[in-house]
Amino acid sequence: RLQERRSLRAAAAASLRLRPPAAACGPPTNQFNAWHRKTHRKSAPAAEEPARSSMLSAAFYVCAAARLLSTATADPEAMIAAAGNVCPDGWSKITSVAACRAAMDLVGYNGEEYKGDEDESSWPSGCYFCDDVGGCQDGFWFNEDTKGAAKGKAQPVCGKGLEPLSDTTSILFMGDSDVDYWQTQGYDRSHNVAVGGYTCKDVFRETDAMLDAFGPGLEWVVLVCGENDIAYGTKPSKAFKRFKSIVDEVVATGARLLYMGTKPEPSTKSMWDEYREYDELIREYATSLADAGADPPLVMVDVYPAFETLGNPNSFYRRDKLHLSSEGYALWDQWATLALGDSSGCVRWLGGACDDEPSPEPSPEPSPEPSPEPSPEPSPEPSPEPSPEPSPEPSPEPSPEPSPEP
């Protein structure tokens, strides 16, 4: 089942390499590559080199420029500059791995296109992009060398108003492909650093660094992870421990975490029981963290039962029946927006409405108390008392009194 999931993710990643709206004029897609760190040099072995056709046509640059113009007032911005080692006037080199990952999302690429970091003087400094460049695996790289140098067709990635990240971020999206493929640019003051294929273990490994980079003004982390852990054979209880470690780190900074629950994917029916078990552990933990009168640190959008209530149609998913379609993401947008904007202290959201476990308890308490007390007390008391008392008293008293008098 893991191999099947990998294949499905690979196909989805290939078709989503450059996401809409840039996808209409972007380069042809390439095969998903799961490496996120380079081994030695950036060239991939010939047997593993992703297949590709012609890349980055002139039409791509025209469309990318149009996209930037259409969001010229947006803050922050990012662009892929011309080959070399400099950014155009008004744009700046990107200075951190976290900012490089955020810039990738801004220019319309998925997180799985990030290939790793290095410290080499012969490549462009900061964040840069390789496409059919000799000695460089296609994708995005971060070079810690502060000077760097132009290298073939390698292109710097530049930012405007992007750094410091703490000044531009209130919401940070993290997790696996469900978040990576989610077009989250519409969420105000947000960045998306999710990576397709990530497990909770992968997310935890970089959580501390991301919180440092995007804090201290961070208010929310939106997280999806766990399905890939289970697909790799990890038991739900262990996947939950990894998830809990992420939550604890996020909450320790003062930020809150919104978890989008697992989904009943038609292609992974063999894992549905484990998905439900995993979500139940998170549901219980979220409730345990909630403190009356305070904003709950962990909030859950319970996707699985909500999708089931709606019939879980195939239209919620892409053709692979694994990843969400635009229809599925539209529901996520509705539910996440409600949860992020809530001030009522709701812990669990179900189908666009608050559905906390504790909320049904107070309502049954007042209703049973008044109804059973008045009805049993008056009915048994009057009926036994009057019937035995008057019948024995009048019958013996009048009969003995008149007989002795005469």
DOLUMMAR-15973 format. One record per residue (C-alpha): residue number from 0; residue in one letter; y, x, z. Coordinates in steps of 0.1 Angstrom, whole numbers, plus 5000, padded with zeros to 4 digits. Example, Ala and Ser with C-alpha at 12.3 -4.5 7.8 and 13.67 -1.06 7.14 Angstrom:
BEGIN
tormi: 0	dodren: A	Y: 4955	X: 5123	Z: 5078
tormi: 1	dodren: S	Y: 4989	X: 5137	Z: 5071
end
This chain:
BEGIN
tormi: 0	dodren: R	Y: 5000	X: 5000	Z: 5000
tormi: 1	dodren: L	Y: 5023	X: 5030	Z: 5006
tormi: 2	dodren: Q	Y: 5017	X: 5042	Z: 4971
tormi: 3	dodren: E	Y: 5024	X: 5008	Z: 4957
tormi: 4	dodren: R	Y: 5057	X: 5005	Z: 4977
tormi: 5	dodren: R	Y: 5067	X: 5040	Z: 4965
tormi: 6	dodren: S	Y: 5062	X: 5029	Z: 4929
tormi: 7	dodren: L	Y: 5081	X: 4997	Z: 4933
tormi: 8	dodren: R	Y: 5110	X: 5016	Z: 4950
tormi: 9	dodren: A	Y: 5110	X: 5042	Z: 4922
tormi: 10	dodren: A	Y: 5113	X: 5015	Z: 4896
tormi: 11	dodren: A	Y: 5141	X: 4997	Z: 4915
tormi: 12	dodren: A	Y: 5159	X: 5030	Z: 4921
tormi: 13	dodren: A	Y: 5158	X: 5039	Z: 4885
tormi: 14	dodren: S	Y: 5173	X: 5006	Z: 4874
tormi: 15	dodren: L	Y: 5200	X: 5009	Z: 4901
tormi: 16	dodren: R	Y: 5209	X: 5045	Z: 4897
tormi: 17	dodren: L	Y: 5245	X: 5036	Z: 4889
tormi: 18	dodren: R	Y: 5253	X: 5002	Z: 4904
tormi: 19	dodren: P	Y: 5274	X: 4974	Z: 4890
tormi: 20	dodren: P	Y: 5302	X: 4972	Z: 4880
tormi: 21	dodren: A	Y: 5299	X: 5008	Z: 4869
tormi: 22	dodren: A	Y: 5263	X: 5003	Z: 4856
tormi: 23	dodren: A	Y: 5276	X: 4985	Z: 4825
tormi: 24	dodren: C	Y: 5290	X: 5018	Z: 4812
tormi: 25	dodren: G	Y: 5271	X: 5044	Z: 4833
tormi: 26	dodren: P	Y: 5245	X: 5069	Z: 4822
tormi: 27	dodren: P	Y: 5209	X: 5058	Z: 4815
tormi: 28	dodren: T	Y: 5188	X: 5056	Z: 4846
tormi: 29	dodren: N	Y: 5165	X: 5083	Z: 4857
tormi: 30	dodren: Q	Y: 5133	X: 5083	Z: 4877
tormi: 31	dodren: F	Y: 5137	X: 5080	Z: 4915
tormi: 32	dodren: N	Y: 5134	X: 5114	Z: 4933
tormi: 33	dodren: A	Y: 5126	X: 5113	Z: 4969
tormi: 34	dodren: W	Y: 5138	X: 5148	Z: 4978
tormi: 35	dodren: H	Y: 5169	X: 5148	Z: 5001
tormi: 36	dodren: R	Y: 5168	X: 5185	Z: 5008
tormi: 37	dodren: K	Y: 5163	X: 5213	Z: 4983
tormi: 38	dodren: T	Y: 5135	X: 5237	Z: 4989
tormi: 39	dodren: H	Y: 5149	X: 5270	Z: 4976
tormi: 40	dodren: R	Y: 5169	X: 5266	Z: 4944
tormi: 41	dodren: K	Y: 5180	X: 5233	Z: 4929
tormi: 42	dodren: S	Y: 5158	X: 5234	Z: 4898
tormi: 43	dodren: A	Y: 5129	X: 5210	Z: 4901
tormi: 44	dodren: P	Y: 5094	X: 5220	Z: 4890
tormi: 45	dodren: A	Y: 5088	X: 5211	Z: 4854
tormi: 46	dodren: A	Y: 5060	X: 5187	Z: 4863
tormi: 47	dodren: E	Y: 5084	X: 5169	Z: 4887
tormi: 48	dodren: E	Y: 5116	X: 5170	Z: 4867
tormi: 49	dodren: P	Y: 5129	X: 5134	Z: 4864
tormi: 50	dodren: A	Y: 5127	X: 5120	Z: 4829
tormi: 51	dodren: R	Y: 5161	X: 5112	Z: 4814
tormi: 52	dodren: S	Y: 5179	X: 5105	Z: 4782
tormi: 53	dodren: S	Y: 5215	X: 5113	Z: 4772
tormi: 54	dodren: M	Y: 5238	X: 5112	Z: 4802
tormi: 55	dodren: L	Y: 5274	X: 5106	Z: 4810
tormi: 56	dodren: S	Y: 5288	X: 5094	Z: 4777
tormi: 57	dodren: A	Y: 5325	X: 5092	Z: 4770
tormi: 58	dodren: A	Y: 5322	X: 5054	Z: 4776
tormi: 59	dodren: F	Y: 5312	X: 5062	Z: 4812
tormi: 60	dodren: Y	Y: 5344	X: 5081	Z: 4818
tormi: 61	dodren: V	Y: 5365	X: 5053	Z: 4803
tormi: 62	dodren: C	Y: 5348	X: 5027	Z: 4824
tormi: 63	dodren: A	Y: 5350	X: 5049	Z: 4856
tormi: 64	dodren: A	Y: 5387	X: 5053	Z: 4850
tormi: 65	dodren: A	Y: 5391	X: 5016	Z: 4846
tormi: 66	dodren: R	Y: 5372	X: 5010	Z: 4878
tormi: 67	dodren: L	Y: 5395	X: 5034	Z: 4896
tormi: 68	dodren: L	Y: 5426	X: 5017	Z: 4882
tormi: 69	dodren: S	Y: 5414	X: 4983	Z: 4891
tormi: 70	dodren: T	Y: 5411	X: 4995	Z: 4928
tormi: 71	dodren: A	Y: 5442	X: 5017	Z: 4927
tormi: 72	dodren: T	Y: 5455	X: 5002	Z: 4958
tormi: 73	dodren: A	Y: 5422	X: 5005	Z: 4977
tormi: 74	dodren: D	Y: 5420	X: 5031	Z: 5004
tormi: 75	dodren: P	Y: 5400	X: 5053	Z: 5003
tormi: 76	dodren: E	Y: 5390	X: 5063	Z: 4967
tormi: 77	dodren: A	Y: 5367	X: 5089	Z: 4951
tormi: 78	dodren: M	Y: 5361	X: 5102	Z: 4916
tormi: 79	dodren: I	Y: 5339	X: 5126	Z: 4897
tormi: 80	dodren: A	Y: 5363	X: 5151	Z: 4881
tormi: 81	dodren: A	Y: 5359	X: 5172	Z: 4850
tormi: 82	dodren: A	Y: 5336	X: 5202	Z: 4851
tormi: 83	dodren: G	Y: 5351	X: 5231	Z: 4871
tormi: 84	dodren: N	Y: 5360	X: 5238	Z: 4907
tormi: 85	dodren: V	Y: 5393	X: 5220	Z: 4911
tormi: 86	dodren: C	Y: 5404	X: 5184	Z: 4917
tormi: 87	dodren: P	Y: 5432	X: 5167	Z: 4897
tormi: 88	dodren: D	Y: 5467	X: 5164	Z: 4912
tormi: 89	dodren: G	Y: 5468	X: 5139	Z: 4941
tormi: 90	dodren: W	Y: 5431	X: 5143	Z: 4947
tormi: 91	dodren: S	Y: 5414	X: 5166	Z: 4973
tormi: 92	dodren: K	Y: 5381	X: 5184	Z: 4976
tormi: 93	dodren: I	Y: 5356	X: 5167	Z: 4999
tormi: 94	dodren: T	Y: 5349	X: 5187	Z: 5030
tormi: 95	dodren: S	Y: 5318	X: 5173	Z: 5047
tormi: 96	dodren: V	Y: 5283	X: 5161	Z: 5039
tormi: 97	dodren: A	Y: 5292	X: 5127	Z: 5054
tormi: 98	dodren: A	Y: 5323	X: 5123	Z: 5032
tormi: 99	dodren: C	Y: 5302	X: 5134	Z: 5002
tormi: 100	dodren: R	Y: 5277	X: 5106	Z: 5009
tormi: 101	dodren: A	Y: 5305	X: 5081	Z: 5014
tormi: 102	dodren: A	Y: 5321	X: 5092	Z: 4981
tormi: 103	dodren: M	Y: 5288	X: 5087	Z: 4962
tormi: 104	dodren: D	Y: 5289	X: 5050	Z: 4972
tormi: 105	dodren: L	Y: 5326	X: 5047	Z: 4962
tormi: 106	dodren: V	Y: 5318	X: 5060	Z: 4927
tormi: 107	dodren: G	Y: 5288	X: 5036	Z: 4924
tormi: 108	dodren: Y	Y: 5258	X: 5058	Z: 4930
tormi: 109	dodren: N	Y: 5229	X: 5052	Z: 4953
tormi: 110	dodren: G	Y: 5223	X: 5073	Z: 4984
tormi: 111	dodren: E	Y: 5190	X: 5086	Z: 4971
tormi: 112	dodren: E	Y: 5210	X: 5106	Z: 4945
tormi: 113	dodren: Y	Y: 5221	X: 5130	Z: 4973
tormi: 114	dodren: K	Y: 5200	X: 5162	Z: 4969
tormi: 115	dodren: G	Y: 5210	X: 5185	Z: 4998
tormi: 116	dodren: D	Y: 5235	X: 5210	Z: 5010
tormi: 117	dodren: E	Y: 5239	X: 5247	Z: 5005
tormi: 118	dodren: D	Y: 5262	X: 5277	Z: 5011
tormi: 119	dodren: E	Y: 5266	X: 5295	Z: 4978
tormi: 120	dodren: S	Y: 5297	X: 5311	Z: 4962
tormi: 121	dodren: S	Y: 5285	X: 5306	Z: 4926
tormi: 122	dodren: W	Y: 5287	X: 5268	Z: 4927
tormi: 123	dodren: P	Y: 5317	X: 5244	Z: 4931
tormi: 124	dodren: S	Y: 5329	X: 5241	Z: 4967
tormi: 125	dodren: G	Y: 5325	X: 5209	Z: 4986
tormi: 126	dodren: C	Y: 5308	X: 5179	Z: 4970
tormi: 127	dodren: Y	Y: 5298	X: 5181	Z: 4934
tormi: 128	dodren: F	Y: 5277	X: 5164	Z: 4908
tormi: 129	dodren: C	Y: 5251	X: 5178	Z: 4885
tormi: 130	dodren: D	Y: 5239	X: 5161	Z: 4853
tormi: 131	dodren: D	Y: 5218	X: 5182	Z: 4829
tormi: 132	dodren: V	Y: 5232	X: 5214	Z: 4844
tormi: 133	dodren: G	Y: 5210	X: 5245	Z: 4842
tormi: 134	dodren: G	Y: 5196	X: 5256	Z: 4875
tormi: 135	dodren: C	Y: 5207	X: 5223	Z: 4892
tormi: 136	dodren: Q	Y: 5186	X: 5192	Z: 4900
tormi: 137	dodren: D	Y: 5205	X: 5161	Z: 4888
tormi: 138	dodren: G	Y: 5224	X: 5144	Z: 4916
tormi: 139	dodren: F	Y: 5250	X: 5152	Z: 4943
tormi: 140	dodren: W	Y: 5252	X: 5183	Z: 4963
tormi: 141	dodren: F	Y: 5274	X: 5196	Z: 4991
tormi: 142	dodren: N	Y: 5284	X: 5233	Z: 4991
tormi: 143	dodren: E	Y: 5297	X: 5246	Z: 5024
tormi: 144	dodren: D	Y: 5312	X: 5277	Z: 5008
tormi: 145	dodren: T	Y: 5350	X: 5270	Z: 5011
tormi: 146	dodren: K	Y: 5359	X: 5288	Z: 4978
tormi: 147	dodren: G	Y: 5330	X: 5283	Z: 4954
tormi: 148	dodren: A	Y: 5332	X: 5287	Z: 4917
tormi: 149	dodren: A	Y: 5329	X: 5267	Z: 4885
tormi: 150	dodren: K	Y: 5293	X: 5266	Z: 4872
tormi: 151	dodren: G	Y: 5285	X: 5253	Z: 4838
tormi: 152	dodren: K	Y: 5290	X: 5215	Z: 4836
tormi: 153	dodren: A	Y: 5289	X: 5210	Z: 4874
tormi: 154	dodren: Q	Y: 5316	X: 5185	Z: 4884
tormi: 155	dodren: P	Y: 5336	X: 5184	Z: 4917
tormi: 156	dodren: V	Y: 5337	X: 5150	Z: 4935
tormi: 157	dodren: C	Y: 5372	X: 5144	Z: 4947
tormi: 158	dodren: G	Y: 5387	X: 5120	Z: 4973
tormi: 159	dodren: K	Y: 5420	X: 5103	Z: 4979
tormi: 160	dodren: G	Y: 5426	X: 5089	Z: 5014
tormi: 161	dodren: L	Y: 5390	X: 5094	Z: 5022
tormi: 162	dodren: E	Y: 5392	X: 5120	Z: 5050
tormi: 163	dodren: P	Y: 5394	X: 5121	Z: 5079
tormi: 164	dodren: L	Y: 5366	X: 5095	Z: 5078
tormi: 165	dodren: S	Y: 5374	X: 5082	Z: 5113
tormi: 166	dodren: D	Y: 5408	X: 5069	Z: 5099
tormi: 167	dodren: T	Y: 5391	X: 5049	Z: 5072
tormi: 168	dodren: T	Y: 5359	X: 5035	Z: 5089
tormi: 169	dodren: S	Y: 5353	X: 5005	Z: 5111
tormi: 170	dodren: I	Y: 5318	X: 4996	Z: 5098
tormi: 171	dodren: L	Y: 5291	X: 5021	Z: 5088
tormi: 172	dodren: F	Y: 5261	X: 5009	Z: 5068
tormi: 173	dodren: M	Y: 5229	X: 5030	Z: 5073
tormi: 174	dodren: G	Y: 5192	X: 5026	Z: 5066
tormi: 175	dodren: D	Y: 5168	X: 5023	Z: 5037
tormi: 176	dodren: S	Y: 5170	X: 5010	Z: 5001
tormi: 177	dodren: D	Y: 5178	X: 4975	Z: 5013
tormi: 178	dodren: V	Y: 5212	X: 4989	Z: 5024
tormi: 179	dodren: D	Y: 5214	X: 5016	Z: 4997
tormi: 180	dodren: Y	Y: 5213	X: 4989	Z: 4970
tormi: 181	dodren: W	Y: 5236	X: 4965	Z: 4988
tormi: 182	dodren: Q	Y: 5271	X: 4965	Z: 4973
tormi: 183	dodren: T	Y: 5290	X: 4967	Z: 5005
tormi: 184	dodren: Q	Y: 5324	X: 4978	Z: 4992
tormi: 185	dodren: G	Y: 5338	X: 4944	Z: 4999
tormi: 186	dodren: Y	Y: 5336	X: 4949	Z: 5037
tormi: 187	dodren: D	Y: 5369	X: 4961	Z: 5049
tormi: 188	dodren: R	Y: 5371	X: 4997	Z: 5062
tormi: 189	dodren: S	Y: 5335	X: 5003	Z: 5056
tormi: 190	dodren: H	Y: 5313	X: 5031	Z: 5042
tormi: 191	dodren: N	Y: 5276	X: 5031	Z: 5031
tormi: 192	dodren: V	Y: 5255	X: 5062	Z: 5036
tormi: 193	dodren: A	Y: 5220	X: 5045	Z: 5033
tormi: 194	dodren: V	Y: 5193	X: 5062	Z: 5014
tormi: 195	dodren: G	Y: 5164	X: 5045	Z: 4996
tormi: 196	dodren: G	Y: 5131	X: 5054	Z: 5011
tormi: 197	dodren: Y	Y: 5144	X: 5062	Z: 5045
tormi: 198	dodren: T	Y: 5124	X: 5054	Z: 5076
tormi: 199	dodren: C	Y: 5139	X: 5048	Z: 5111
tormi: 200	dodren: K	Y: 5128	X: 5084	Z: 5118
tormi: 201	dodren: D	Y: 5150	X: 5097	Z: 5089
tormi: 202	dodren: V	Y: 5179	X: 5076	Z: 5100
tormi: 203	dodren: F	Y: 5176	X: 5088	Z: 5136
tormi: 204	dodren: R	Y: 5176	X: 5124	Z: 5124
tormi: 205	dodren: E	Y: 5211	X: 5121	Z: 5111
tormi: 206	dodren: T	Y: 5226	X: 5094	Z: 5133
tormi: 207	dodren: D	Y: 5243	X: 5118	Z: 5157
tormi: 208	dodren: A	Y: 5260	X: 5137	Z: 5129
tormi: 209	dodren: M	Y: 5271	X: 5105	Z: 5111
tormi: 210	dodren: L	Y: 5285	X: 5090	Z: 5143
tormi: 211	dodren: D	Y: 5305	X: 5122	Z: 5149
tormi: 212	dodren: A	Y: 5318	X: 5122	Z: 5114
tormi: 213	dodren: F	Y: 5328	X: 5085	Z: 5112
tormi: 214	dodren: G	Y: 5339	X: 5080	Z: 5148
tormi: 215	dodren: P	Y: 5356	X: 5075	Z: 5171
tormi: 216	dodren: G	Y: 5371	X: 5043	Z: 5156
tormi: 217	dodren: L	Y: 5337	X: 5030	Z: 5145
tormi: 218	dodren: E	Y: 5332	X: 4994	Z: 5156
tormi: 219	dodren: W	Y: 5299	X: 4985	Z: 5140
tormi: 220	dodren: V	Y: 5268	X: 5002	Z: 5125
tormi: 221	dodren: V	Y: 5249	X: 4979	Z: 5102
tormi: 222	dodren: L	Y: 5213	X: 4990	Z: 5101
tormi: 223	dodren: V	Y: 5181	X: 4982	Z: 5082
tormi: 224	dodren: C	Y: 5150	X: 5003	Z: 5088
tormi: 225	dodren: G	Y: 5114	X: 4999	Z: 5099
tormi: 226	dodren: E	Y: 5097	X: 4985	Z: 5068
tormi: 227	dodren: N	Y: 5091	X: 5019	Z: 5053
tormi: 228	dodren: D	Y: 5079	X: 5032	Z: 5087
tormi: 229	dodren: I	Y: 5052	X: 5005	Z: 5087
tormi: 230	dodren: A	Y: 5044	X: 5012	Z: 5050
tormi: 231	dodren: Y	Y: 5037	X: 5048	Z: 5060
tormi: 232	dodren: G	Y: 5012	X: 5035	Z: 5085
tormi: 233	dodren: T	Y: 5034	X: 5037	Z: 5116
tormi: 234	dodren: K	Y: 5025	X: 5010	Z: 5142
tormi: 235	dodren: P	Y: 5053	X: 4984	Z: 5149
tormi: 236	dodren: S	Y: 5056	X: 4996	Z: 5185
tormi: 237	dodren: K	Y: 5063	X: 5032	Z: 5174
tormi: 238	dodren: A	Y: 5087	X: 5021	Z: 5147
tormi: 239	dodren: F	Y: 5105	X: 5001	Z: 5174
tormi: 240	dodren: K	Y: 5108	X: 5032	Z: 5196
tormi: 241	dodren: R	Y: 5125	X: 5050	Z: 5167
tormi: 242	dodren: F	Y: 5148	X: 5020	Z: 5161
tormi: 243	dodren: K	Y: 5156	X: 5018	Z: 5198
tormi: 244	dodren: S	Y: 5166	X: 5055	Z: 5198
tormi: 245	dodren: I	Y: 5191	X: 5048	Z: 5171
tormi: 246	dodren: V	Y: 5205	X: 5018	Z: 5189
tormi: 247	dodren: D	Y: 5209	X: 5038	Z: 5221
tormi: 248	dodren: E	Y: 5229	X: 5065	Z: 5203
tormi: 249	dodren: V	Y: 5252	X: 5040	Z: 5186
tormi: 250	dodren: V	Y: 5258	X: 5020	Z: 5218
tormi: 251	dodren: A	Y: 5266	X: 5052	Z: 5237
tormi: 252	dodren: T	Y: 5296	X: 5057	Z: 5215
tormi: 253	dodren: G	Y: 5310	X: 5023	Z: 5222
tormi: 254	dodren: A	Y: 5301	X: 5009	Z: 5188
tormi: 255	dodren: R	Y: 5279	X: 4979	Z: 5183
tormi: 256	dodren: L	Y: 5248	X: 4976	Z: 5160
tormi: 257	dodren: L	Y: 5240	X: 4948	Z: 5136
tormi: 258	dodren: Y	Y: 5203	X: 4947	Z: 5125
tormi: 259	dodren: M	Y: 5193	X: 4928	Z: 5094
tormi: 260	dodren: G	Y: 5157	X: 4919	Z: 5101
tormi: 261	dodren: T	Y: 5126	X: 4924	Z: 5079
tormi: 262	dodren: K	Y: 5119	X: 4901	Z: 5050
tormi: 263	dodren: P	Y: 5087	X: 4884	Z: 5038
tormi: 264	dodren: E	Y: 5085	X: 4903	Z: 5005
tormi: 265	dodren: P	Y: 5060	X: 4887	Z: 4982
tormi: 266	dodren: S	Y: 5046	X: 4921	Z: 4972
tormi: 267	dodren: T	Y: 5039	X: 4932	Z: 5008
tormi: 268	dodren: K	Y: 5019	X: 4903	Z: 5023
tormi: 269	dodren: S	Y: 4995	X: 4927	Z: 5040
tormi: 270	dodren: M	Y: 5023	X: 4939	Z: 5062
tormi: 271	dodren: W	Y: 5038	X: 4906	Z: 5072
tormi: 272	dodren: D	Y: 5021	X: 4904	Z: 5106
tormi: 273	dodren: E	Y: 5034	X: 4939	Z: 5114
tormi: 274	dodren: Y	Y: 5069	X: 4929	Z: 5102
tormi: 275	dodren: R	Y: 5069	X: 4899	Z: 5126
tormi: 276	dodren: E	Y: 5057	X: 4920	Z: 5155
tormi: 277	dodren: Y	Y: 5084	X: 4946	Z: 5149
tormi: 278	dodren: D	Y: 5111	X: 4920	Z: 5147
tormi: 279	dodren: E	Y: 5099	X: 4904	Z: 5179
tormi: 280	dodren: L	Y: 5102	X: 4937	Z: 5198
tormi: 281	dodren: I	Y: 5138	X: 4941	Z: 5185
tormi: 282	dodren: R	Y: 5146	X: 4904	Z: 5193
tormi: 283	dodren: E	Y: 5135	X: 4910	Z: 5229
tormi: 284	dodren: Y	Y: 5154	X: 4942	Z: 5232
tormi: 285	dodren: A	Y: 5186	X: 4927	Z: 5219
tormi: 286	dodren: T	Y: 5183	X: 4899	Z: 5244
tormi: 287	dodren: S	Y: 5177	X: 4923	Z: 5272
tormi: 288	dodren: L	Y: 5209	X: 4943	Z: 5264
tormi: 289	dodren: A	Y: 5231	X: 4912	Z: 5263
tormi: 290	dodren: D	Y: 5254	X: 4908	Z: 5292
tormi: 291	dodren: A	Y: 5270	X: 4874	Z: 5298
tormi: 292	dodren: G	Y: 5307	X: 4875	Z: 5292
tormi: 293	dodren: A	Y: 5305	X: 4907	Z: 5271
tormi: 294	dodren: D	Y: 5300	X: 4914	Z: 5234
tormi: 295	dodren: P	Y: 5263	X: 4921	Z: 5229
tormi: 296	dodren: P	Y: 5258	X: 4957	Z: 5218
tormi: 297	dodren: L	Y: 5228	X: 4948	Z: 5196
tormi: 298	dodren: V	Y: 5230	X: 4917	Z: 5173
tormi: 299	dodren: M	Y: 5202	X: 4906	Z: 5150
tormi: 300	dodren: V	Y: 5203	X: 4886	Z: 5118
tormi: 301	dodren: D	Y: 5168	X: 4872	Z: 5118
tormi: 302	dodren: V	Y: 5161	X: 4874	Z: 5080
tormi: 303	dodren: Y	Y: 5124	X: 4867	Z: 5080
tormi: 304	dodren: P	Y: 5123	X: 4832	Z: 5094
tormi: 305	dodren: A	Y: 5156	X: 4823	Z: 5077
tormi: 306	dodren: F	Y: 5140	X: 4832	Z: 5043
tormi: 307	dodren: E	Y: 5109	X: 4812	Z: 5051
tormi: 308	dodren: T	Y: 5130	X: 4782	Z: 5061
tormi: 309	dodren: L	Y: 5146	X: 4784	Z: 5026
tormi: 310	dodren: G	Y: 5112	X: 4786	Z: 5010
tormi: 311	dodren: N	Y: 5113	X: 4824	Z: 5004
tormi: 312	dodren: P	Y: 5115	X: 4819	Z: 4966
tormi: 313	dodren: N	Y: 5109	X: 4848	Z: 4942
tormi: 314	dodren: S	Y: 5145	X: 4844	Z: 4931
tormi: 315	dodren: F	Y: 5155	X: 4861	Z: 4964
tormi: 316	dodren: Y	Y: 5139	X: 4893	Z: 4951
tormi: 317	dodren: R	Y: 5141	X: 4915	Z: 4921
tormi: 318	dodren: R	Y: 5112	X: 4915	Z: 4896
tormi: 319	dodren: D	Y: 5093	X: 4940	Z: 4919
tormi: 320	dodren: K	Y: 5092	X: 4913	Z: 4945
tormi: 321	dodren: L	Y: 5102	X: 4939	Z: 4971
tormi: 322	dodren: H	Y: 5139	X: 4946	Z: 4968
tormi: 323	dodren: L	Y: 5166	X: 4919	Z: 4971
tormi: 324	dodren: S	Y: 5182	X: 4902	Z: 4941
tormi: 325	dodren: S	Y: 5218	X: 4893	Z: 4939
tormi: 326	dodren: E	Y: 5208	X: 4859	Z: 4953
tormi: 327	dodren: G	Y: 5191	X: 4875	Z: 4983
tormi: 328	dodren: Y	Y: 5221	X: 4898	Z: 4989
tormi: 329	dodren: A	Y: 5245	X: 4868	Z: 4987
tormi: 330	dodren: L	Y: 5227	X: 4853	Z: 5017
tormi: 331	dodren: W	Y: 5229	X: 4887	Z: 5035
tormi: 332	dodren: D	Y: 5266	X: 4888	Z: 5028
tormi: 333	dodren: Q	Y: 5271	X: 4853	Z: 5043
tormi: 334	dodren: W	Y: 5251	X: 4860	Z: 5074
tormi: 335	dodren: A	Y: 5264	X: 4895	Z: 5080
tormi: 336	dodren: T	Y: 5300	X: 4884	Z: 5076
tormi: 337	dodren: L	Y: 5294	X: 4857	Z: 5102
tormi: 338	dodren: A	Y: 5278	X: 4881	Z: 5127
tormi: 339	dodren: L	Y: 5304	X: 4908	Z: 5123
tormi: 340	dodren: G	Y: 5333	X: 4883	Z: 5128
tormi: 341	dodren: D	Y: 5317	X: 4865	Z: 5157
tormi: 342	dodren: S	Y: 5335	X: 4864	Z: 5191
tormi: 343	dodren: S	Y: 5311	X: 4840	Z: 5208
tormi: 344	dodren: G	Y: 5287	X: 4866	Z: 5220
tormi: 345	dodren: C	Y: 5258	X: 4855	Z: 5198
tormi: 346	dodren: V	Y: 5228	X: 4878	Z: 5199
tormi: 347	dodren: R	Y: 5206	X: 4863	Z: 5172
tormi: 348	dodren: W	Y: 5217	X: 4847	Z: 5140
tormi: 349	dodren: L	Y: 5193	X: 4825	Z: 5120
tormi: 350	dodren: G	Y: 5202	X: 4810	Z: 5086
tormi: 351	dodren: G	Y: 5240	X: 4813	Z: 5092
tormi: 352	dodren: A	Y: 5240	X: 4798	Z: 5127
tormi: 353	dodren: C	Y: 5237	X: 4812	Z: 5162
tormi: 354	dodren: D	Y: 5202	X: 4807	Z: 5176
tormi: 355	dodren: D	Y: 5201	X: 4826	Z: 5209
tormi: 356	dodren: E	Y: 5169	X: 4822	Z: 5230
tormi: 357	dodren: P	Y: 5189	X: 4814	Z: 5262
tormi: 358	dodren: S	Y: 5210	X: 4787	Z: 5246
tormi: 359	dodren: P	Y: 5184	X: 4759	Z: 5246
tormi: 360	dodren: E	Y: 5176	X: 4764	Z: 5284
tormi: 361	dodren: P	Y: 5208	X: 4749	Z: 5299
tormi: 362	dodren: S	Y: 5207	X: 4717	Z: 5278
tormi: 363	dodren: P	Y: 5172	X: 4704	Z: 5290
tormi: 364	dodren: E	Y: 5181	X: 4710	Z: 5327
tormi: 365	dodren: P	Y: 5208	X: 4684	Z: 5332
tormi: 366	dodren: S	Y: 5190	X: 4657	Z: 5311
tormi: 367	dodren: P	Y: 5157	X: 4655	Z: 5330
tormi: 368	dodren: E	Y: 5174	X: 4655	Z: 5365
tormi: 369	dodren: P	Y: 5194	X: 4623	Z: 5363
tormi: 370	dodren: S	Y: 5167	X: 4603	Z: 5344
tormi: 371	dodren: P	Y: 5137	X: 4608	Z: 5366
tormi: 372	dodren: E	Y: 5155	X: 4605	Z: 5400
tormi: 373	dodren: P	Y: 5171	X: 4570	Z: 5397
tormi: 374	dodren: S	Y: 5142	X: 4553	Z: 5379
tormi: 375	dodren: P	Y: 5114	X: 4561	Z: 5403
tormi: 376	dodren: E	Y: 5133	X: 4556	Z: 5436
tormi: 377	dodren: P	Y: 5147	X: 4521	Z: 5432
tormi: 378	dodren: S	Y: 5116	X: 4506	Z: 5415
tormi: 379	dodren: P	Y: 5089	X: 4515	Z: 5440
tormi: 380	dodren: E	Y: 5110	X: 4509	Z: 5472
tormi: 381	dodren: P	Y: 5121	X: 4472	Z: 5467
tormi: 382	dodren: S	Y: 5088	X: 4460	Z: 5454
tormi: 383	dodren: P	Y: 5064	X: 4470	Z: 5483
tormi: 384	dodren: E	Y: 5089	X: 4462	Z: 5511
tormi: 385	dodren: P	Y: 5098	X: 4426	Z: 5505
tormi: 386	dodren: S	Y: 5063	X: 4414	Z: 5495
tormi: 387	dodren: P	Y: 5043	X: 4425	Z: 5526
tormi: 388	dodren: E	Y: 5070	X: 4418	Z: 5553
tormi: 389	dodren: P	Y: 5080	X: 4382	Z: 5546
tormi: 390	dodren: S	Y: 5045	X: 4369	Z: 5539
tormi: 391	dodren: P	Y: 5028	X: 4378	Z: 5572
tormi: 392	dodren: E	Y: 5058	X: 4370	Z: 5595
tormi: 393	dodren: P	Y: 5065	X: 4334	Z: 5586
tormi: 394	dodren: S	Y: 5029	X: 4322	Z: 5585
tormi: 395	dodren: P	Y: 5018	X: 4331	Z: 5620
tormi: 396	dodren: E	Y: 5050	X: 4323	Z: 5639
tormi: 397	dodren: P	Y: 5056	X: 4286	Z: 5630
tormi: 398	dodren: S	Y: 5020	X: 4275	Z: 5635
tormi: 399	dodren: P	Y: 5015	X: 4286	Z: 5672
tormi: 400	dodren: E	Y: 5050	X: 4275	Z: 5684
tormi: 401	dodren: P	Y: 5048	X: 4237	Z: 5678
tormi: 402	dodren: S	Y: 5013	X: 4232	Z: 5692
tormi: 403	dodren: P	Y: 5019	X: 4243	Z: 5728
tormi: 404	dodren: E	Y: 5052	X: 4223	Z: 5732
tormi: 405	dodren: P	Y: 5039	X: 4188	Z: 5730
end
